[in-house]
């Protein structure tokens, strides 16, 4: 297992708009990201990318303390939202580069799922989440954005299963759902 703390980078303070969808994932429009996460949440689209290194170890990212929901929770490599109904593949590639500083040419779609989960009394996630995988990323090329990721580590699947059995409450709920659907748990 390798754990690394990234260097400091600036955080943008602009208002972000994300895509709002219906229960079938069809685009309805855009809404402020913050509003989509208040109370019970507004159904919106999101994605999770699980990135494996050259040793077939999954990169896990610890969410920044600055995150309003699930700060300091372990997550899949890159989890984010779509900001437009078009160019989703471009959005994913840009987000990977923004969060971990590497380019991924080969990103494969796995599946999607809907989930709704509240975080304390601070808000909730109500998402249709697309899950992707990328492989053979060189570990030494990763340069995380501190505004997104406070730490990262690489675990093979047996290590990850053991870690989750011992510390499941330290993992983001959508990541646990994705792993179960991916048949990792």
TIZA-951817 format. One line per 10 residues: number of its first residue (from 1); their letters; for each residue z, x, y of N, C-alpha, C. Coordinates in Angstrom, 3 decimals. Example, Ala and Ser with C-alpha at 12.3 -4.5 7.8 and 13.67 -1.06 7.14 Angstrom:
BEGIN
1) AS) 7.800:13.190:-5.690:7.800:12.300:-4.500:7.800:13.200:-3.300  7.080:12.850:-2.250:7.140:13.670:-1.060:7.870:12.900:0.030
//
This chain:
BEGIN
1) XXXXXXXXXX) 0.000:0.847:-1.172:0.000:0.000:0.000:0.000:0.888:1.229  -0.823:0.528:2.215:-0.939:1.260:3.466:-0.591:0.315:4.592  0.375:0.671:5.458:0.746:-0.146:6.611:0.521:0.681:7.863  -0.149:0.090:8.840:-0.487:0.804:10.066:-0.182:-0.082:11.262  0.399:0.486:12.324:0.592:-0.235:13.589:-0.480:0.230:14.562  -1.219:-0.703:15.171:-2.333:-0.334:16.058:-1.893:0.086:17.450  -2.843:0.633:18.184:-2.584:1.041:19.561:-2.744:-0.139:20.516  -2.257:0.001:21.729:-2.262:-1.080:22.715:-3.661:-1.322:23.274  -3.993:-2.622:23.439:-5.239:-3.035:24.080:-4.910:-4.197:25.005  -5.756:-4.449:26.008:-5.514:-5.527:26.963:-5.797:-6.894:26.347
11) XXXXXXXXXX) -5.074:-7.901:26.825:-5.243:-9.287:26.373:-5.855:-10.124:27.483  -6.871:-10.887:27.153:-7.532:-11.755:28.121:-6.694:-13.013:28.356  -6.635:-13.490:29.597:-5.842:-14.654:29.948:-6.699:-15.879:30.291  -7.997:-15.870:30.063:-8.849:-16.991:30.431:-8.646:-18.177:29.479  -8.960:-19.375:29.985:-8.869:-20.591:29.177:-9.974:-20.558:28.133  -9.601:-20.796:26.889:-10.567:-20.804:25.798:-10.812:-22.240:25.345  -12.073:-22.536:25.029:-12.462:-23.834:24.501:-12.960:-23.637:23.083  -12.503:-24.496:22.179:-12.905:-24.400:20.778:-13.594:-25.702:20.363  -14.289:-25.653:19.227:-15.054:-26.812:18.790:-14.163:-27.842:18.101  -14.332:-29.080:18.528:-13.648:-30.222:17.935:-14.629:-30.859:16.953
21) XXXXXXXXXX) -14.117:-31.246:15.780:-14.974:-31.787:14.729:-14.392:-33.089:14.175  -15.229:-33.820:13.424:-14.719:-34.994:12.719:-14.231:-34.558:11.334  -13.766:-35.508:10.523:-13.192:-35.178:9.215:-14.211:-34.562:8.255  -15.513:-34.705:8.567:-16.565:-34.097:7.752:-17.033:-32.756:8.306  -16.383:-32.307:9.371:-16.729:-31.017:9.960:-17.875:-31.074:10.944  -18.329:-32.267:11.306:-19.431:-32.391:12.263:-18.917:-32.200:13.684  -19.688:-31.479:14.441:-19.353:-31.132:15.829:-19.248:-32.379:16.695  -18.140:-32.493:17.448:-17.945:-33.601:18.383:-17.938:-33.142:19.835  -17.618:-31.875:20.058:-17.533:-31.359:21.417:-16.568:-30.187:21.472  -16.103:-29.893:22.690:-15.182:-28.777:22.885:-13.911:-29.292:23.555
31) XXXXXXXXXX) -12.829:-28.576:23.328:-11.557:-28.887:23.974:-10.808:-27.577:24.180  -9.879:-27.586:25.138:-9.067:-26.393:25.371:-8.295:-26.049:24.103  -8.302:-24.795:23.768:-7.620:-24.314:22.566:-6.152:-24.742:22.556  -5.499:-24.608:23.687:-4.086:-24.959:23.781:-3.860:-26.441:23.470  -4.712:-27.321:24.001:-4.576:-28.758:23.746:-4.784:-29.091:22.270  -5.682:-28.369:21.621:-5.962:-28.622:20.207:-4.759:-28.302:19.318  -3.828:-27.528:19.823:-2.671:-27.110:19.030:-1.365:-27.785:19.445  -1.408:-28.650:20.438:-0.194:-29.341:20.877:0.109:-30.525:19.967  1.387:-30.819:19.797:1.801:-31.973:19.009:1.232:-31.942:17.608  0.575:-33.036:17.232:-0.035:-33.141:15.890:-1.372:-32.420:15.813
41) XXXXXXXXXX) -1.883:-31.988:16.949:-3.128:-31.232:16.980:-4.368:-32.111:16.958  -5.444:-31.575:17.482:-6.757:-32.217:17.459:-7.578:-31.484:16.403  -8.232:-32.233:15.519:-9.013:-31.625:14.447:-10.106:-30.738:15.044  -10.121:-29.478:14.621:-11.094:-28.510:15.126:-11.532:-27.589:13.997  -12.556:-26.806:14.259:-13.091:-25.912:13.236:-12.536:-24.501:13.415  -12.394:-23.823:12.291:-11.842:-22.474:12.284:-12.471:-21.699:11.126  -12.140:-20.426:11.065:-12.607:-19.626:9.937:-11.591:-18.540:9.605  -11.645:-18.101:8.363:-10.829:-17.008:7.860:-11.766:-16.061:7.131  -11.673:-14.772:7.458:-12.465:-13.758:6.766:-11.504:-12.841:6.031  -11.698:-12.737:4.728:-10.905:-11.822:3.916:-11.751:-10.575:3.684
51) XXXXXXXXXX) -11.263:-9.457:4.203:-12.032:-8.210:4.145:-11.358:-7.245:3.180  -12.164:-6.758:2.243:-11.693:-5.809:1.238:-12.217:-4.419:1.560  -11.389:-3.413:1.328:-11.814:-2.035:1.579:-12.567:-1.475:0.372  -12.870:-0.194:0.440:-13.636:0.472:-0.609:-12.883:0.558:-1.944  -11.563:0.335:-1.932:-10.748:0.339:-3.164:-10.517:-1.081:-3.684  -11.220:-2.054:-3.122:-11.068:-3.466:-3.462:-9.665:-3.988:-3.153  -9.087:-3.481:-2.068:-7.794:-3.966:-1.581:-8.063:-4.874:-0.380  -7.341:-5.961:-0.309:-7.496:-6.908:0.781:-6.710:-6.436:1.994  -7.358:-6.468:3.161:-6.658:-6.133:4.396:-5.915:-7.361:4.888  -4.604:-7.230:5.043:-3.769:-8.284:5.600:-3.391:-7.893:7.012
61) XXXXXXXXXX) -3.405:-8.871:7.900:-3.090:-8.623:9.304:-1.831:-9.393:9.677  -0.889:-8.709:10.305:0.308:-9.382:10.808:-0.001:-9.883:12.208  0.130:-11.195:12.389:-0.186:-11.808:13.674:0.729:-11.261:14.770  0.165:-11.047:15.931:0.892:-10.519:17.076:2.085:-11.397:17.442  3.107:-10.772:17.993:4.274:-11.499:18.505:3.892:-12.394:19.674  2.743:-12.123:20.285:2.262:-12.898:21.436:1.654:-14.238:21.034  1.395:-14.438:19.751:0.800:-15.696:19.294:1.804:-16.827:19.478  1.328:-17.984:19.947:2.239:-19.117:20.166:2.603:-19.808:18.858  1.708:-19.773:17.877:1.974:-20.368:16.567:1.934:-19.286:15.493  2.912:-19.283:14.648:3.046:-18.329:13.553:2.986:-16.869:14.007
71) XXXXXXXXXX) 3.735:-16.495:15.049:3.795:-15.078:15.426:4.511:-14.285:14.344  4.087:-13.070:14.140:4.695:-12.165:13.155:4.545:-12.623:11.704  3.611:-13.497:11.433:3.326:-13.903:10.055:2.145:-13.091:9.547  2.154:-12.777:8.265:1.021:-12.104:7.642:-0.089:-13.121:7.417  -1.328:-12.665:7.579:-2.495:-13.536:7.508:-3.616:-12.780:6.807  -4.713:-13.495:6.548:-5.911:-12.827:6.068:-6.403:-11.888:7.160  -7.451:-11.169:6.913:-7.883:-10.130:7.840:-8.175:-10.670:9.234  -9.041:-11.656:9.334:-9.404:-12.234:10.630:-9.395:-13.755:10.497  -8.602:-14.400:11.333:-8.559:-15.866:11.389:-8.786:-16.266:12.843  -9.723:-17.177:13.053:-10.028:-17.563:14.422:-10.699:-18.926:14.451
81) XXXXXXXXXX) -11.215:-19.278:15.618:-11.871:-20.557:15.851:-13.322:-20.332:16.240  -14.113:-21.382:16.037:-15.477:-21.367:16.552:-15.429:-21.826:18.007  -16.233:-21.187:18.835:-16.265:-21.518:20.251:-17.535:-22.263:20.630  -18.411:-22.483:19.664:-19.665:-23.189:19.881:-20.129:-23.725:18.532  -20.895:-24.820:18.555:-21.421:-25.352:17.301:-22.591:-24.533:16.788  -23.125:-23.663:17.631:-24.255:-22.817:17.256:-23.793:-21.381:17.091  -24.578:-20.605:16.396:-24.319:-19.171:16.231:-22.945:-18.869:15.624  -22.555:-19.635:14.624:-21.257:-19.404:14.004:-21.181:-18.026:13.350  -22.269:-17.590:12.747:-22.286:-16.272:12.110:-22.052:-15.171:13.153  -22.658:-15.336:14.324:-22.456:-14.372:15.416:-21.007:-14.389:15.879
91) XXXXXXXXXX) -20.430:-15.589:16.001:-19.025:-15.709:16.397:-18.124:-14.964:15.422  -18.378:-15.115:14.141:-17.560:-14.450:13.121:-17.665:-12.931:13.263  -18.878:-12.425:13.377:-19.071:-10.975:13.520:-18.395:-10.439:14.783  -18.532:-11.179:15.889:-17.901:-10.748:17.141:-16.380:-10.741:17.008  -15.840:-11.738:16.332:-14.387:-11.828:16.184:-13.861:-10.714:15.296  -14.575:-10.376:14.251:-14.174:-9.253:13.383:-14.112:-7.980:14.217  -15.147:-7.751:15.007:-15.149:-6.542:15.830:-14.019:-6.579:16.861  -13.787:-7.734:17.483:-12.722:-7.879:18.477:-11.342:-7.603:17.870  -11.102:-8.118:16.672:-9.767:-8.007:16.088:-9.511:-6.700:15.361  -10.517:-6.173:14.643:-10.240:-4.963:13.853:-11.189:-3.800:14.149
101) XXXXXXXXXX) -12.113:-3.981:15.087:-12.928:-2.875:15.560:-13.996:-2.367:14.621  -14.412:-3.159:13.637:-15.490:-2.748:12.739:-16.584:-3.806:12.716  -17.767:-3.369:12.338:-18.890:-4.281:12.167:-19.054:-4.600:10.687  -19.316:-5.856:10.403:-19.563:-6.299:9.021:-20.948:-6.917:8.970  -21.837:-6.312:8.215:-23.179:-6.861:8.086:-23.248:-7.918:6.992  -22.499:-7.720:5.923:-22.543:-8.611:4.763:-21.279:-9.464:4.718  -21.386:-10.705:5.188:-20.276:-11.655:5.178:-20.723:-12.847:4.350  -19.983:-13.150:3.281:-20.379:-14.216:2.370:-19.446:-15.419:2.480  -20.067:-16.597:2.591:-19.324:-17.851:2.647:-18.769:-18.172:1.263  -17.496:-18.608:1.208:-16.876:-18.989:-0.057:-16.689:-20.496:-0.173
111) XXXXXXXXXX) -15.978:-21.109:0.779:-15.665:-22.532:0.728:-15.041:-22.953:2.045  -14.735:-24.253:2.161:-14.019:-24.765:3.321:-12.931:-25.700:2.833  -11.920:-25.895:3.687:-10.856:-26.843:3.376:-10.259:-27.372:4.667  -9.655:-28.550:4.565:-8.951:-29.141:5.692:-7.460:-29.013:5.446  -6.729:-28.690:6.482:-5.277:-28.671:6.387:-4.681:-29.053:7.729  -3.473:-29.561:7.673:-2.720:-29.891:8.875:-1.284:-29.472:8.618  -0.761:-28.583:9.446:0.605:-28.103:9.273:1.223:-27.853:10.646  2.460:-28.286:10.788:3.177:-28.118:12.052:3.992:-26.827:12.025  4.131:-26.224:13.195:4.935:-25.023:13.346:6.127:-25.348:14.242  7.273:-25.445:13.600:8.509:-25.798:14.307:8.236:-26.998:15.211
121) XXXXXXXXXX) 8.722:-27.000:16.424:8.408:-28.072:17.366:7.458:-27.568:18.449  6.712:-26.508:18.125:5.857:-25.857:19.118:4.394:-26.289:19.064  3.981:-26.938:17.996:2.588:-27.342:17.868:2.160:-27.340:16.419  0.853:-27.399:16.214:0.351:-27.453:14.843:-1.078:-26.945:14.754  -1.478:-26.722:13.521:-2.874:-26.448:13.202:-3.409:-27.683:12.488  -4.549:-28.162:12.910:-5.241:-29.275:12.287:-6.695:-28.847:12.224  -7.065:-28.207:11.117:-8.336:-27.501:11.059:-9.142:-27.799:9.807  -10.440:-27.691:9.981:-11.351:-27.526:8.860:-11.718:-26.050:8.908  -11.300:-25.340:7.887:-11.386:-23.873:7.875:-12.442:-23.391:6.890  -13.432:-22.660:7.390:-14.425:-21.993:6.552:-13.853:-20.652:6.123
131) XXXXXXXXXX) -14.036:-20.312:4.860:-13.503:-19.047:4.342:-14.667:-18.157:3.915  -14.597:-16.900:4.357:-15.626:-15.902:4.076:-14.981:-14.662:3.470  -15.807:-13.842:2.847:-15.346:-12.566:2.315:-16.347:-11.477:2.708  -15.807:-10.289:2.978:-16.632:-9.099:3.220:-16.020:-7.970:2.388  -16.840:-7.093:1.886:-16.357:-6.039:0.981:-16.827:-4.654:1.414  -16.130:-3.665:0.884:-16.467:-2.246:1.058:-16.397:-1.766:2.498  -15.431:-2.270:3.236:-15.199:-1.784:4.592:-14.349:-0.517:4.486  -14.723:0.498:5.196:-13.986:1.763:5.148:-12.676:1.640:5.932  -11.574:1.871:5.247:-10.234:1.711:5.829:-10.045:2.524:7.097  -10.555:3.746:7.096:-10.320:4.637:8.242:-11.061:4.205:9.502
141) XXXXXXXXXX) -12.017:3.299:9.378:-12.772:2.824:10.540:-12.045:1.699:11.290  -11.036:1.114:10.678:-10.350:-0.037:11.269:-9.496:0.397:12.456  -9.673:-0.329:13.561:-8.935:-0.069:14.799:-8.499:-1.414:15.383  -7.330:-1.905:14.982:-6.905:-3.254:15.377:-6.612:-3.424:16.869  -6.820:-4.629:17.318:-6.518:-5.045:18.683:-5.067:-5.527:18.700  -4.202:-4.847:19.415:-2.766:-5.136:19.425:-2.453:-6.533:19.946  -3.318:-7.120:20.754:-3.067:-8.484:21.229:-3.268:-9.502:20.104  -3.906:-9.100:19.033:-4.154:-9.977:17.885:-3.311:-9.598:16.670  -3.163:-8.303:16.448:-2.562:-7.798:15.204:-1.495:-6.756:15.532  -0.277:-6.972:15.037:0.785:-5.996:15.282:0.850:-4.931:14.191
151) XXXXXXXXXX) 0.437:-5.267:12.986:0.395:-4.331:11.858:-0.701:-4.779:10.908  -1.104:-3.870:10.033:-1.944:-4.295:8.931:-1.641:-3.453:7.710  -2.011:-4.014:6.562:-1.794:-3.312:5.299:-2.880:-3.726:4.320  -3.072:-2.893:3.324:-4.026:-3.168:2.258:-3.257:-3.351:0.957  -3.558:-4.442:0.256:-2.947:-4.694:-1.044:-4.022:-5.104:-2.035  -3.895:-4.639:-3.283:-4.783:-5.190:-4.305:-4.221:-6.560:-4.691  -4.986:-7.339:-5.412:-4.601:-8.726:-5.701:-3.295:-8.807:-6.502  -3.063:-8.000:-7.528:-1.768:-8.075:-8.215:-0.579:-7.765:-7.281  -0.727:-6.784:-6.391:0.330:-6.485:-5.418:0.546:-7.654:-4.469  -0.547:-8.280:-4.049:-0.465:-9.408:-3.142:0.263:-10.584:-3.798
161) XXXXXXXXXX) -0.063:-10.876:-5.057:0.615:-11.958:-5.779:2.118:-11.711:-5.825  2.499:-10.492:-6.146:3.918:-10.135:-6.211:4.581:-10.269:-4.839  3.913:-9.783:-3.832:4.430:-9.853:-2.466:4.637:-11.310:-2.031  3.690:-12.173:-2.338:3.795:-13.578:-1.950:4.900:-14.282:-2.730  5.053:-13.954:-4.001:6.145:-14.542:-4.783:7.501:-14.198:-4.178  7.625:-12.991:-3.649:8.893:-12.539:-3.072:9.082:-12.970:-1.622  7.995:-13.082:-0.871:8.088:-13.311:0.577:7.097:-14.349:1.094  6.902:-15.448:0.410:5.862:-16.408:0.802:6.080:-16.975:2.206  7.310:-17.042:2.664:7.602:-17.614:3.985:7.170:-16.701:5.137  6.717:-15.499:4.834:6.246:-14.586:5.872:4.717:-14.633:6.028
171) XXXXXXXXXX) 4.067:-15.548:5.292:2.611:-15.662:5.314:2.176:-16.955:5.987  1.086:-16.886:6.745:0.528:-18.061:7.418:0.102:-19.084:6.363  0.388:-20.362:6.598:0.107:-21.380:5.581:-1.365:-21.504:5.205  -2.278:-21.370:6.165:-3.710:-21.481:5.856:-4.167:-20.343:4.957  -3.555:-19.183:5.108:-3.913:-18.050:4.256:-3.486:-18.324:2.810  -2.304:-18.876:2.621:-1.835:-19.204:1.272:-2.738:-20.255:0.621  -3.176:-21.248:1.407:-4.091:-22.263:0.880:-5.408:-21.610:0.469  -5.935:-20.742:1.319:-7.208:-20.061:1.008:-7.098:-19.210:-0.255  -5.996:-18.486:-0.384:-5.813:-17.659:-1.588:-5.745:-18.504:-2.847  -5.070:-19.631:-2.758:-4.986:-20.521:-3.932:-6.364:-21.057:-4.296
181) XXXXX) -7.132:-21.468:-3.305:-8.476:-21.993:-3.566:-9.422:-20.887:-4.057  -9.163:-19.667:-3.653:-9.960:-18.508:-4.074:-9.528:-18.012:-5.456  -8.538:-18.694:-6.022:-7.972:-18.376:-7.330:-7.293:-17.021:-7.380  -6.693:-16.626:-6.270:-5.937:-15.377:-6.236:-4.475:-15.608:-6.602  -3.994:-16.841:-6.452:-2.570:-17.116:-6.726:-2.411:-17.923:-7.996
//
